[in-house]
């Protein structure tokens, strides 16, 4: 009597489904279907009012009121409800709200539809949407390299 047969029976193999990443690491889809990646930065929501200087490193979204100077080497987003009165110096700025003061951006300044800017702008790149209001002068030039 033979204990093991010489012919082997192949058993069906069921592939394992890949394990999805935890829910906190998964970016949420936006209204247009694109993935909105998590950002490191702060938010000043509507209803918040600051009088004085604002400084930040990476990213800040302002939807409230700021009266004073804003300084950064990062990205500033001025939300549609925001009212800024003062000078802005940052790497990148996107304006959806209202700014009364000069803007100096090291890389890019974007004025979106519905925003209002009363002041001068200095930036290597300036993007102005059709329905944006801009009253002031613009200096669009790349910074000169030091020898």
N, C-alpha and C positions, 0 to 999 in steps of 0.2 A: 504494500500500500504506500502510495506516494503522498508525502505531506504537502509539498508545494508543487503547483502545476508549472510547467514550462511556459505556458502562454499567459501573458498578463492582460488583464482587463484595464483599459484606461478609464479613469473616472473623469467626468466633466469638471473643468475648472471654472469657477465663477470669479470673474475679475472683481476686485475690491474697488469701491468708489473712493475717489480721493477725499480726504478730510478737508472741509472748508476752513478757512482761517476764522479765528474768533470774531464775533460781530463788531467789536470795538475797532479792529484793524481794517475793516472793510469800508472803503469810501462809499458814501451815499450817492446815488444818481441824482442829478439836478433835473430841472424841468425840461431841459432840452435833450436829456438822455446821456449827457457827458458825465463822467465821474468827477466829483468835486473832492479833491484830496484834502485831508486835514491840514490845517495851517497852524504854524506856531505864531501866536500874536495875541494882542489884546483888543478889547472892544470898549468904547465909550458909547453906551447906548443913548437913545433919545431920552430927554429928561435930565441928563447929566450935564452940569455946567461947570466949567473950569475957568478961573481967572488966574493967569500966570504962565510960566513956561512948561511945555510938555516935551519930554525927551524919551525916546524909545530906541531899541536896537534893531529888531527884525521887521515887525509888521504891526500896524495899528489901524483899526477901523473906527472912525469917529462918526457918530450919528447924532451927537448932542451939540452943545455950544462951547466954543473955546475962544477966550479973549486973551491973546498973548502970543508968544513966539512958539513955534513947533520946530524942533531940531531932530534929525535922525540920519542914519546911513542906511535906512531900510525903506520899506514900502508903506506909503500912507494912502488910505482910502477914505475919502470924505463922502459919507453917505448922503442920501437924498434929503434927509431931515436936518443935516448938520448946518451950523452957522459958525463960520470961522472969521474972527476979526483979528488980524495980526499977520506977521511974516511967517512964511513956511520955507524951510530949507531941508530937503530930503533927497534921497537917491531917486525914488520913483513916487509919483503922486497921481491918483485917479480922483477926479472931482465929479461928484453927482449932485452935491448940494451948493451952498453959497459960501464964497470966500471974498472978504474985503481986506486986501493986503497983497503984498508981492509974494510970488512963488519962485523959488530957485530949486530946480531939480537937476541932479547930477547926471541922470540917464534919460528919463522920460517923464513928460507931463501929458496927461490925457484929460480933456474936458468933454464930458459926456452930455448927451442930449438932456436938456432941462436944467443944467447947472448955470450958475451965475458967478463970474469972476470979475471983480473991480480991482485991478492992480496990474503990475507988470509981471511978465513971465520970462525967465531965463532958463533954457534947457537945450540940450543937443537935439532932442526929438520932441515935437509938439504935435499932438493929435487933437483936432477939434471937430466934434460932431456937428452936424448941420443945425440942430436946434439949441446949441449951447450959446450963452450970452457971455461975451468977453469984451470988457471995456478997459483998455490999457494998451501997452506996447509989448511986443514979444522980441526977444533976442534969441535966435536959434543959431548956436555955434558950438562946435566941439571944443572942449578945453584944449589950450595949447600945451604941448608936451614940453617939459623943462629939459634942456640938454644935459 
